[in-house]
């Protein structure tokens, strides 16, 4: 895939952490282990599946970390601070029906050297009281921020789906674009929607049966991600005057830095 300003956090190719993780698996299946990586957090294995299902509401956010030759890869989910706090609340306060995680542990370290620094259960929240009951700066900022808006266009050639995405973040005053090959369920699209935090999507609807089937799957993606979908005709995605329109939005002379994005025809 050719990407613009996106962080996919695929993990690294160092198998030392997956080996450590599997070697130190707790006997108590109620424990959810979270690893603090100085700026973001990760969960792995069955814990990653739990976070994907209960916090992100989609398994598309799961990445597979390299665990060594002939070893099964380790499922991993990355969280920012806001999603980390949401996960803790779900485990320690909400205690969702059917969820088997009721103890949270947080580790700090790197490589194969990690130390548990916090632990809590619903009846003993001391280590997480500030996190659970006081709104963080990130949460306050998120409540006040303008939503990210995105546009999606799909082209099909020889049965291969190319997805083009453009998005605008009004808070950071940034515009991003990417295009990539996706499967019929649009799993990569779902992962990117979650990452950029879009709340509304403008989607190019098509008339043919193939595109109609794809449109159904795309609607399912946005329904799962709680994104409002606004369907438009193909003519609304005309890119003939794109460069002129972009010059009105970016700083004078900055258009030359956008050439790579302008070459992504499906995204534009």
Secondary structure, 3 states (H helix, E strand, C coil): CECCCCCCCCCCCCCHHHHHHHHCCCCCCCEEEEEECCCCEEEECHHHHHHHHHHHCCHHHCEEECCCCCCCCEEEEEECHHHHHHHHHHHHHHCCCCCCCCEEEEEEEECCEEEEEEEEECCECHHHHHHHHCCCHHHHHHHHCCCEEEEEEEEEECCEEEEEEEEEECCCCEEEEEEEEECCCCHHHHHHHHHHCEEEEEEECCCCHHHHHHHHHHHHHHHHCCCEEEEECHHHHCCCCHHHHHHHHCCCCHHHHHHHHHCCCCCC
